[in-house]
Amino acid sequence: MRAFKACMDQIAPEALRRVSRQTFVGATAMLEPDPVVLERLQSQPEFELALWQYLDVIVNDGKIAAGRAALERLRAQFDAVEEAFGVDRYVIAAIWGVETNYGTEPGPFSVIRSTATLACSGRRQAYFRDQFLAALEILERGYVAADRFRGSWSGAFGGGQFMPTTFLNYAVDFDGHGRPDILDDVSDVLASIANVLRANGWSANAPCAIEVALQADFDYALVLDRRPITEWIQSGVRPLAADASIDQRQLAHLSLPAGYRGPAFLLLPNFGVVKQYNPAYAYALAVCQLAGRLRGDAGISKPWPRDERVLSSAERTELQSLLRSNGFDPGPSDGMLGPRTSAAIVAFEKKANLVPDGFASGALLERLRHP
């Protein structure tokens, strides 16, 4: 508690340049760190569950039915937002569904307490300091009443689960009531989600991920490439759903998130836009899949390799360290498996005469442990 108070004292000068003393003191006088928030930081489902387990939770019959009902019930609002922002209504609905189950589960945590806790403990303290200061500004401007300023453990709030800086930068007063209201005004929620996507480069009338099949002799050495869809097709990649609206000149990455035994996807530029909303691969794929199901598309056709064991955070860190000791650069040994780690895995698999699919499997870890 003493360290937390010292942290608040350190933040105070900058806070008082942005908000009144009354706002700052009122928000922090009795403030204590939240230990549950730090526990949640260490167990985020996007990183701890196997991808197929995460999708089971996010893209299910109940979520699909509720989303289709919301799209029908709020047809006029979706029409207006889609026309104003040029963003597909199904991806807007999918983000709303993933974030708060269409506004029904906004979260019980104090945004001020959560962001203050994370500003003073754990990783990414500078990021959360910005969020804490932005949360104070939201109180100062009267956008949200202090007793209703609640959301997720990370400080995201409202129907679209906006971080405080995102709210200040992108929240929209779509129906002209005088202030953006992402707690109670569904038009503002939908428009604000659309505004984030548009600002980050959303391409109208384009999907974000396409399931594909790979021909038997496919060259897996291409797995990290980014090339036009037409070239992927020439290389033996076959989209499983014909869609005449897809511009085959679009650049796409080939992704095998569960290795060569699982489904394969072409990730289009809109996939990267969804990742600007939340950078987790699992999150973006879930949004894209839920959007497709709300539109009426079929689900993923190729079964997931459910016998695969998801690596723990410690094992992912060990895998990165072992790659480095074998002469392959995976980036920081932090347990976060980004593009550099995937590239290092592919390089190792090529050298070891394994299928170079870039998948961090338990078998790969054992091979690195016992060369």
Secondary structure as a PSIPRED ss2 file (coil, helix, strand):
# PSIPRED VFORMAT (PSIPRED V4.0)

   1 M C   1.000  0.000  0.000
   2 R H   0.000  1.000  0.000
   3 A H   0.000  1.000  0.000
   4 F H   0.000  1.000  0.000
   5 K H   0.000  1.000  0.000
   6 A H   0.000  1.000  0.000
   7 C H   0.000  1.000  0.000
   8 M H   0.000  1.000  0.000
   9 D H   0.000  1.000  0.000
  10 Q H   0.000  1.000  0.000
  11 I H   0.000  1.000  0.000
  12 A H   0.000  1.000  0.000
  13 P H   0.000  1.000  0.000
  14 E H   0.000  1.000  0.000
  15 A H   0.000  1.000  0.000
  16 L H   0.000  1.000  0.000
  17 R H   0.000  1.000  0.000
  18 R H   0.000  1.000  0.000
  19 V C   1.000  0.000  0.000
  20 S C   1.000  0.000  0.000
  21 R H   0.000  1.000  0.000
  22 Q H   0.000  1.000  0.000
  23 T H   0.000  1.000  0.000
  24 F H   0.000  1.000  0.000
  25 V H   0.000  1.000  0.000
  26 G H   0.000  1.000  0.000
  27 A H   0.000  1.000  0.000
  28 T H   0.000  1.000  0.000
  29 A C   1.000  0.000  0.000
  30 M C   1.000  0.000  0.000
  31 L C   1.000  0.000  0.000
  32 E C   1.000  0.000  0.000
  33 P C   1.000  0.000  0.000
  34 D C   1.000  0.000  0.000
  35 P H   0.000  1.000  0.000
  36 V H   0.000  1.000  0.000
  37 V H   0.000  1.000  0.000
  38 L H   0.000  1.000  0.000
  39 E H   0.000  1.000  0.000
  40 R H   0.000  1.000  0.000
  41 L H   0.000  1.000  0.000
  42 Q C   1.000  0.000  0.000
  43 S C   1.000  0.000  0.000
  44 Q C   1.000  0.000  0.000
  45 P H   0.000  1.000  0.000
  46 E H   0.000  1.000  0.000
  47 F H   0.000  1.000  0.000
  48 E H   0.000  1.000  0.000
  49 L C   1.000  0.000  0.000
  50 A C   1.000  0.000  0.000
  51 L H   0.000  1.000  0.000
  52 W H   0.000  1.000  0.000
  53 Q H   0.000  1.000  0.000
  54 Y H   0.000  1.000  0.000
  55 L H   0.000  1.000  0.000
  56 D H   0.000  1.000  0.000
  57 V H   0.000  1.000  0.000
  58 I H   0.000  1.000  0.000
  59 V C   1.000  0.000  0.000
  60 N C   1.000  0.000  0.000
  61 D H   0.000  1.000  0.000
  62 G H   0.000  1.000  0.000
  63 K H   0.000  1.000  0.000
  64 I H   0.000  1.000  0.000
  65 A H   0.000  1.000  0.000
  66 A H   0.000  1.000  0.000
  67 G H   0.000  1.000  0.000
  68 R H   0.000  1.000  0.000
  69 A H   0.000  1.000  0.000
  70 A H   0.000  1.000  0.000
  71 L H   0.000  1.000  0.000
  72 E H   0.000  1.000  0.000
  73 R H   0.000  1.000  0.000
  74 L C   1.000  0.000  0.000
  75 R H   0.000  1.000  0.000
  76 A H   0.000  1.000  0.000
  77 Q H   0.000  1.000  0.000
  78 F H   0.000  1.000  0.000
  79 D H   0.000  1.000  0.000
  80 A H   0.000  1.000  0.000
  81 V H   0.000  1.000  0.000
  82 E H   0.000  1.000  0.000
  83 E H   0.000  1.000  0.000
  84 A H   0.000  1.000  0.000
  85 F H   0.000  1.000  0.000
  86 G C   1.000  0.000  0.000
  87 V C   1.000  0.000  0.000
  88 D C   1.000  0.000  0.000
  89 R H   0.000  1.000  0.000
  90 Y H   0.000  1.000  0.000
  91 V H   0.000  1.000  0.000
  92 I H   0.000  1.000  0.000
  93 A H   0.000  1.000  0.000
  94 A H   0.000  1.000  0.000
  95 I H   0.000  1.000  0.000
  96 W H   0.000  1.000  0.000
  97 G H   0.000  1.000  0.000
  98 V H   0.000  1.000  0.000
  99 E H   0.000  1.000  0.000
 100 T H   0.000  1.000  0.000
 101 N C   1.000  0.000  0.000
 102 Y C   1.000  0.000  0.000
 103 G C   1.000  0.000  0.000
 104 T C   1.000  0.000  0.000
 105 E C   1.000  0.000  0.000
 106 P C   1.000  0.000  0.000
 107 G C   1.000  0.000  0.000
 108 P C   1.000  0.000  0.000
 109 F E   0.000  0.000  1.000
 110 S E   0.000  0.000  1.000
 111 V H   0.000  1.000  0.000
 112 I H   0.000  1.000  0.000
 113 R H   0.000  1.000  0.000
 114 S H   0.000  1.000  0.000
 115 T H   0.000  1.000  0.000
 116 A H   0.000  1.000  0.000
 117 T H   0.000  1.000  0.000
 118 L H   0.000  1.000  0.000
 119 A H   0.000  1.000  0.000
 120 C H   0.000  1.000  0.000
 121 S C   1.000  0.000  0.000
 122 G C   1.000  0.000  0.000
 123 R C   1.000  0.000  0.000
 124 R C   1.000  0.000  0.000
 125 Q H   0.000  1.000  0.000
 126 A H   0.000  1.000  0.000
 127 Y H   0.000  1.000  0.000
 128 F H   0.000  1.000  0.000
 129 R H   0.000  1.000  0.000
 130 D H   0.000  1.000  0.000
 131 Q H   0.000  1.000  0.000
 132 F H   0.000  1.000  0.000
 133 L H   0.000  1.000  0.000
 134 A H   0.000  1.000  0.000
 135 A H   0.000  1.000  0.000
 136 L H   0.000  1.000  0.000
 137 E H   0.000  1.000  0.000
 138 I H   0.000  1.000  0.000
 139 L H   0.000  1.000  0.000
 140 E H   0.000  1.000  0.000
 141 R H   0.000  1.000  0.000
 142 G C   1.000  0.000  0.000
 143 Y C   1.000  0.000  0.000
 144 V C   1.000  0.000  0.000
 145 A C   1.000  0.000  0.000
 146 A H   0.000  1.000  0.000
 147 D H   0.000  1.000  0.000
 148 R H   0.000  1.000  0.000
 149 F C   1.000  0.000  0.000
 150 R E   0.000  0.000  1.000
 151 G E   0.000  0.000  1.000
 152 S C   1.000  0.000  0.000
 153 W C   1.000  0.000  0.000
 154 S C   1.000  0.000  0.000
 155 G C   1.000  0.000  0.000
 156 A C   1.000  0.000  0.000
 157 F E   0.000  0.000  1.000
 158 G C   1.000  0.000  0.000
 159 G C   1.000  0.000  0.000
 160 G C   1.000  0.000  0.000
 161 Q C   1.000  0.000  0.000
 162 F E   0.000  0.000  1.000
 163 M C   1.000  0.000  0.000
 164 P H   0.000  1.000  0.000
 165 T H   0.000  1.000  0.000
 166 T H   0.000  1.000  0.000
 167 F H   0.000  1.000  0.000
 168 L H   0.000  1.000  0.000
 169 N H   0.000  1.000  0.000
 170 Y H   0.000  1.000  0.000
 171 A C   1.000  0.000  0.000
 172 V C   1.000  0.000  0.000
 173 D C   1.000  0.000  0.000
 174 F C   1.000  0.000  0.000
 175 D C   1.000  0.000  0.000
 176 G C   1.000  0.000  0.000
 177 H C   1.000  0.000  0.000
 178 G C   1.000  0.000  0.000
 179 R C   1.000  0.000  0.000
 180 P C   1.000  0.000  0.000
 181 D C   1.000  0.000  0.000
 182 I C   1.000  0.000  0.000
 183 L C   1.000  0.000  0.000
 184 D C   1.000  0.000  0.000
 185 D C   1.000  0.000  0.000
 186 V H   0.000  1.000  0.000
 187 S H   0.000  1.000  0.000
 188 D H   0.000  1.000  0.000
 189 V H   0.000  1.000  0.000
 190 L H   0.000  1.000  0.000
 191 A H   0.000  1.000  0.000
 192 S H   0.000  1.000  0.000
 193 I H   0.000  1.000  0.000
 194 A H   0.000  1.000  0.000
 195 N H   0.000  1.000  0.000
 196 V H   0.000  1.000  0.000
 197 L H   0.000  1.000  0.000
 198 R H   0.000  1.000  0.000
 199 A H   0.000  1.000  0.000
 200 N C   1.000  0.000  0.000
 201 G C   1.000  0.000  0.000
 202 W C   1.000  0.000  0.000
 203 S C   1.000  0.000  0.000
 204 A C   1.000  0.000  0.000
 205 N C   1.000  0.000  0.000
 206 A C   1.000  0.000  0.000
 207 P C   1.000  0.000  0.000
 208 C C   1.000  0.000  0.000
 209 A E   0.000  0.000  1.000
 210 I E   0.000  0.000  1.000
 211 E E   0.000  0.000  1.000
 212 V E   0.000  0.000  1.000
 213 A E   0.000  0.000  1.000
 214 L E   0.000  0.000  1.000
 215 Q C   1.000  0.000  0.000
 216 A C   1.000  0.000  0.000
 217 D C   1.000  0.000  0.000
 218 F C   1.000  0.000  0.000
 219 D C   1.000  0.000  0.000
 220 Y H   0.000  1.000  0.000
 221 A H   0.000  1.000  0.000
 222 L H   0.000  1.000  0.000
 223 V C   1.000  0.000  0.000
 224 L C   1.000  0.000  0.000
 225 D C   1.000  0.000  0.000
 226 R E   0.000  0.000  1.000
 227 R E   0.000  0.000  1.000
 228 P E   0.000  0.000  1.000
 229 I H   0.000  1.000  0.000
 230 T H   0.000  1.000  0.000
 231 E H   0.000  1.000  0.000
 232 W H   0.000  1.000  0.000
 233 I H   0.000  1.000  0.000
 234 Q H   0.000  1.000  0.000
 235 S C   1.000  0.000  0.000
 236 G C   1.000  0.000  0.000
 237 V E   0.000  0.000  1.000
 238 R E   0.000  0.000  1.000
 239 P E   0.000  0.000  1.000
 240 L C   1.000  0.000  0.000
 241 A C   1.000  0.000  0.000
 242 A C   1.000  0.000  0.000
 243 D C   1.000  0.000  0.000
 244 A C   1.000  0.000  0.000
 245 S C   1.000  0.000  0.000
 246 I C   1.000  0.000  0.000
 247 D C   1.000  0.000  0.000
 248 Q C   1.000  0.000  0.000
 249 R C   1.000  0.000  0.000
 250 Q C   1.000  0.000  0.000
 251 L E   0.000  0.000  1.000
 252 A E   0.000  0.000  1.000
 253 H E   0.000  0.000  1.000
 254 L E   0.000  0.000  1.000
 255 S E   0.000  0.000  1.000
 256 L C   1.000  0.000  0.000
 257 P C   1.000  0.000  0.000
 258 A C   1.000  0.000  0.000
 259 G C   1.000  0.000  0.000
 260 Y C   1.000  0.000  0.000
 261 R C   1.000  0.000  0.000
 262 G C   1.000  0.000  0.000
 263 P C   1.000  0.000  0.000
 264 A E   0.000  0.000  1.000
 265 F E   0.000  0.000  1.000
 266 L E   0.000  0.000  1.000
 267 L E   0.000  0.000  1.000
 268 L C   1.000  0.000  0.000
 269 P H   0.000  1.000  0.000
 270 N H   0.000  1.000  0.000
 271 F H   0.000  1.000  0.000
 272 G H   0.000  1.000  0.000
 273 V H   0.000  1.000  0.000
 274 V H   0.000  1.000  0.000
 275 K H   0.000  1.000  0.000
 276 Q H   0.000  1.000  0.000
 277 Y H   0.000  1.000  0.000
 278 N C   1.000  0.000  0.000
 279 P C   1.000  0.000  0.000
 280 A C   1.000  0.000  0.000
 281 Y H   0.000  1.000  0.000
 282 A H   0.000  1.000  0.000
 283 Y H   0.000  1.000  0.000
 284 A H   0.000  1.000  0.000
 285 L H   0.000  1.000  0.000
 286 A H   0.000  1.000  0.000
 287 V H   0.000  1.000  0.000
 288 C H   0.000  1.000  0.000
 289 Q H   0.000  1.000  0.000
 290 L H   0.000  1.000  0.000
 291 A H   0.000  1.000  0.000
 292 G H   0.000  1.000  0.000
 293 R H   0.000  1.000  0.000
 294 L H   0.000  1.000  0.000
 295 R H   0.000  1.000  0.000
 296 G C   1.000  0.000  0.000
 297 D C   1.000  0.000  0.000
 298 A C   1.000  0.000  0.000
 299 G C   1.000  0.000  0.000
 300 I C   1.000  0.000  0.000
 301 S C   1.000  0.000  0.000
 302 K C   1.000  0.000  0.000
 303 P C   1.000  0.000  0.000
 304 W C   1.000  0.000  0.000
 305 P C   1.000  0.000  0.000
 306 R C   1.000  0.000  0.000
 307 D C   1.000  0.000  0.000
 308 E C   1.000  0.000  0.000
 309 R C   1.000  0.000  0.000
 310 V C   1.000  0.000  0.000
 311 L C   1.000  0.000  0.000
 312 S C   1.000  0.000  0.000
 313 S H   0.000  1.000  0.000
 314 A H   0.000  1.000  0.000
 315 E H   0.000  1.000  0.000
 316 R H   0.000  1.000  0.000
 317 T H   0.000  1.000  0.000
 318 E H   0.000  1.000  0.000
 319 L H   0.000  1.000  0.000
 320 Q H   0.000  1.000  0.000
 321 S H   0.000  1.000  0.000
 322 L H   0.000  1.000  0.000
 323 L H   0.000  1.000  0.000
 324 R H   0.000  1.000  0.000
 325 S H   0.000  1.000  0.000
 326 N C   1.000  0.000  0.000
 327 G C   1.000  0.000  0.000
 328 F C   1.000  0.000  0.000
 329 D C   1.000  0.000  0.000
 330 P C   1.000  0.000  0.000
 331 G C   1.000  0.000  0.000
 332 P C   1.000  0.000  0.000
 333 S C   1.000  0.000  0.000
 334 D C   1.000  0.000  0.000
 335 G C   1.000  0.000  0.000
 336 M C   1.000  0.000  0.000
 337 L C   1.000  0.000  0.000
 338 G C   1.000  0.000  0.000
 339 P H   0.000  1.000  0.000
 340 R H   0.000  1.000  0.000
 341 T H   0.000  1.000  0.000
 342 S H   0.000  1.000  0.000
 343 A H   0.000  1.000  0.000
 344 A H   0.000  1.000  0.000
 345 I H   0.000  1.000  0.000
 346 V H   0.000  1.000  0.000
 347 A H   0.000  1.000  0.000
 348 F H   0.000  1.000  0.000
 349 E H   0.000  1.000  0.000
 350 K H   0.000  1.000  0.000
 351 K H   0.000  1.000  0.000
 352 A C   1.000  0.000  0.000
 353 N C   1.000  0.000  0.000
 354 L C   1.000  0.000  0.000
 355 V C   1.000  0.000  0.000
 356 P C   1.000  0.000  0.000
 357 D C   1.000  0.000  0.000
 358 G C   1.000  0.000  0.000
 359 F C   1.000  0.000  0.000
 360 A C   1.000  0.000  0.000
 361 S C   1.000  0.000  0.000
 362 G H   0.000  1.000  0.000
 363 A H   0.000  1.000  0.000
 364 L H   0.000  1.000  0.000
 365 L H   0.000  1.000  0.000
 366 E H   0.000  1.000  0.000
 367 R H   0.000  1.000  0.000
 368 L H   0.000  1.000  0.000
 369 R H   0.000  1.000  0.000
 370 H C   1.000  0.000  0.000
 371 P C   1.000  0.000  0.000
